[in-house]
Amino acid sequence: MYKDIELEHRDIAMLYMVLGGIPFYLNHVKRGMSVSQNIDALCFAKDAPLFSNPARHLRILEILAAHRNGMMREELLAQAAF
């Protein structure tokens, strides 16, 4: 239990898959909201903290979509020019 939030193992796994276990994003999980509601608030709500700079995220998605078999992190960063 963290911040008085009790989650089932399945819910914890879902949050980690979406948020990558990044503490900054996990700290935005709100008590009293379902996992789906929290994900919606973190990713899709206006001023959502997960996508505060969507241009960078969209660029990464475009690059990854063009590489069907995936790519190494170094290759991704080189193509994204961050």
Secondary structure, DSSP 8 states (H G I E B T S, - for coil): -BTTB---HHHHHHHHHHHTT-HHHHTT--TTS-HHHHHHHHHTSTT-GGGSSHHHHHHHHHHHHT-TT---HHHHHHHHT-
